[in-house]
Amino acid sequence: MLSAVPRILPGVLLCAGLTLTAAALQAMEERFAGQPYIEALVLAILLGVAVRSVWTPGGRWLPGINFCARWLLETAVMLLGAAVSAHTVMQLGPPMLLGIILIVAVAICASYLIGRAMGLPQRMAILIACGNSICGNSAIVAVAPVIGASANDVSSAIAFTAVLGVAVVLGLPLLATPLGLTLPQYGFLAGMTVYAVPQVMAATLPIGALANQVGTLVKLVRVLMLAPVVVVLSLLAGRLSQDGPAPVMPKLHRLVPWFIFPFLLLAAMRSFNLIPAMLLEPIAYLTRGFTTISMAALGLGVNVRVIAKTGMSVSATVIFSLLVLGVITMILIRFVSP
């Protein structure tokens, strides 16, 4: 492990530098405006995107950037479990938990139909439907071997996700007040529409801690639905067209991200008051720091020019599918308020 430090250090320092700059900008906001209108989490993403737009990190920087964008980011999600208790889970209630399952199922079907209506091949439509409805890139990568998707299908489906994912993270907090959402309601909306668990953190932390907790729980329920969806698709794989590689059932550990289990363990420990109170604030501080650094790495991985390289059908399918998911979620929120 120590031998990898020199290899990842340049990229980690770059992400840390962007994070410190974002923190400094937030401090300036607080000094001159009285409050941070754009928090460090969001500023870190914007700084990363700005840097990536004028400079493409080379091989020296990529290992550290990838480390922050994946392992550091997933560690932050794991640590967030210490801030979640069973009481928060119970606040969602059985209707909301059933609602999450129903929304994901409806969203997958709706997204698939939109993709087919836009003229996308069957496999591409399935990839986008699962990516939008469950957990973005992770779902695309997990589903691809099951349905026999080609590398071109996977890369095309993922291409737009990074840009749109960041756009959702930046734009969603602006809708909380106009939509008249409470903190739990906004957390539910973010958990249902944002692609990745860490991005949910970035979209909810600026709004409030309760929104962050609810959003993360909702998102984790969505992620856990990846396993049954993959199983169903594996049963239907034989009905897909025979072009492309043969479908392959992925291993179990690839269906559920590793950080979900320690997250649940920490949440259980918090629920039974097994985590000393004096550790809660340091853990929360560490979680936020790791998340902000990860968001800087996420920004460095976004190439705004990718939109021009993706087909209009793919772009339109992703956008319309996300809008459908948002509308369905808002309907559930209005009828069954968390």
Residue pairs with C-beta under 8 A, 6 or more apart in sequence:
4 63
7 63
7 64
8 63
8 64
8 67
9 64
10 60
10 61
10 64
11 57
11 60
11 61
11 62
11 63
11 64
11 65
11 66
11 67
11 68
11 297
12 64
12 67
12 68
12 293
13 64
14 57
14 61
14 64
14 65
14 296
14 300
15 48
15 64
15 65
15 68
15 293
15 294
15 296
15 297
15 300
16 293
16 296
18 44
18 47
18 48
18 51
18 296
18 299
18 300
19 40
19 44
19 289
19 292
19 293
19 296
21 43
21 47
22 40
22 41
22 43
22 44
22 47
22 292
22 296
23 40
23 292
25 38
25 40
25 43
26 36
26 38
26 39
26 40
26 43
29 35
29 36
29 37
29 38
30 36
36 206
38 46
39 205
39 206
40 292
41 201
41 202
41 205
41 206
41 288
41 291
41 292
41 295
42 169
42 170
42 173
42 202
42 206
42 295
44 292
44 293
44 295
44 296
44 299
45 166
45 169
45 170
45 202
45 295
45 296
45 298
45 299
46 170
46 299
47 296
47 299
48 295
48 296
48 297
48 298
48 299
48 300
48 301
48 302
49 166
49 299
49 300
49 302
49 304
50 299
51 299
51 300
52 299
52 300
52 301
52 302
52 303
52 304
53 303
53 304
56 303
57 65
57 300
65 297
65 300
65 301
66 297
68 293
68 294
68 296
68 297
69 294
69 297
69 298
69 300
69 301
72 290
72 293
72 294
72 297
73 198
73 290
73 291
73 294
73 297
73 298
74 198
74 257
74 258
74 259
75 259
75 290
76 198
76 201
76 287
76 288
76 290
76 291
76 294
77 197
77 198
77 201
77 216
77 259
77 263
78 259
78 262
78 263
78 266
79 266
79 283
79 286
79 287
79 290
80 201
80 212
80 216
80 263
80 287
81 262
81 263
81 264
81 265
81 266
81 267
81 270
82 266
82 267
82 269
82 270
82 275
82 279
82 280
82 283
82 284
82 287
83 209
83 212
83 213
83 270
83 280
83 283
83 284
83 287
84 213
84 216
84 217
84 263
84 266
84 267
84 270
85 267
85 270
85 271
86 267
86 268
86 271
87 271
88 210
88 213
88 214
88 217
89 217
89 267
91 184
91 214
91 338
92 188
92 214
92 217
92 218
92 338
93 336
93 338
95 336
96 188
96 218
96 332
96 336
96 338
97 221
99 332
99 336
100 192
100 218
100 221
100 222
100 225
101 221
101 225
102 332
103 192
103 325
103 328
103 329
103 332
104 133
104 134
104 222
104 225
104 229
106 328
107 129
107 132
107 133
107 321
107 324
107 325
107 328
108 129
108 130
108 133
108 134
108 229
109 129
110 129
110 321
110 324
110 325
110 328
111 125
111 128
111 129
111 132
111 133
111 317
111 321
111 324
111 325
112 125
112 126
112 129
114 125
114 317
114 320
114 321
114 324
115 124
115 125
115 126
115 128
115 129
115 313
115 317
115 321
116 122
116 125
118 313
118 316
118 317
119 313
120 128
120 313
120 314
120 317
121 153
122 240
122 241
123 147
123 148
123 149
123 150
123 153
123 240
123 241
123 244
124 149
124 153
124 156
124 157
124 314
125 317
126 143
126 147
126 149
126 233
127 140
127 143
127 144
127 147
127 149
127 153
127 154
127 157
128 140
128 157
128 314
128 317
128 318
128 321
129 321
130 139
130 140
130 143
130 226
130 229
130 233
131 137
131 139
131 140
131 143
131 157
131 158
131 161
131 195
132 195
132 318
132 321
132 322
132 325
133 139
133 222
133 321
133 325
134 222
134 223
134 225
134 226
134 229
135 195
135 196
135 197
135 219
135 222
135 223
135 226
136 161
136 165
136 195
136 196
137 158
137 161
137 162
137 195
137 196
138 196
138 223
138 226
138 257
139 226
139 229
140 154
140 157
140 158
140 161
141 154
141 158
142 226
142 230
142 250
142 254
142 255
143 149
143 229
143 230
143 233
144 153
144 154
145 247
145 248
145 249
145 250
146 230
146 233
146 234
146 237
146 247
146 248
146 249
146 250
147 233
147 237
147 240
147 247
148 237
148 240
148 244
148 245
148 246
148 247
148 248
149 157
149 244
150 244
150 245
153 244
156 310
156 311
156 314
157 314
159 306
159 309
159 310
159 314
160 306
160 307
160 310
160 314
160 315
160 318
161 195
161 318
162 298
162 301
162 302
162 303
162 306
163 302
163 303
163 304
163 306
163 307
164 195
164 318
164 319
164 322
165 194
165 195
165 196
165 199
166 199
166 298
166 299
166 302
168 193
168 194
168 195
168 199
168 203
168 322
169 194
169 199
169 202
169 203
172 189
172 190
172 193
172 194
172 203
173 203
173 204
173 206
173 207
175 181
175 189
176 186
176 207
176 211
179 186
179 189
179 330
181 189
181 333
182 337
183 207
183 208
183 210
183 211
183 214
184 210
184 211
184 214
184 337
184 338
185 333
185 337
185 338
186 204
186 207
186 208
186 211
186 215
187 204
187 207
187 210
187 211
187 212
187 213
187 214
187 215
187 216
187 218
187 338
188 214
188 215
188 218
188 329
188 333
188 338
189 326
189 329
189 330
189 333
190 200
190 203
190 204
190 211
190 215
190 218
190 219
191 200
191 204
191 214
191 215
191 216
191 217
191 218
191 219
191 221
191 222
192 218
192 219
192 222
192 325
192 326
192 329
193 322
193 325
193 326
193 329
194 200
194 203
194 215
194 219
197 216
197 219
197 220
197 223
197 257
197 259
198 291
198 294
198 295
198 298
199 298
200 212
200 215
200 216
200 218
200 219
201 212
201 215
201 216
201 291
202 291
202 295
203 215
204 211
204 212
204 214
204 215
204 216
205 212
205 288
205 291
214 338
220 260
220 263
223 256
223 257
223 260
224 256
224 260
226 255
226 256
227 252
227 255
227 256
230 249
230 250
230 255
234 247
234 249
237 247
238 247
240 247
266 275
269 275
275 283
307 315
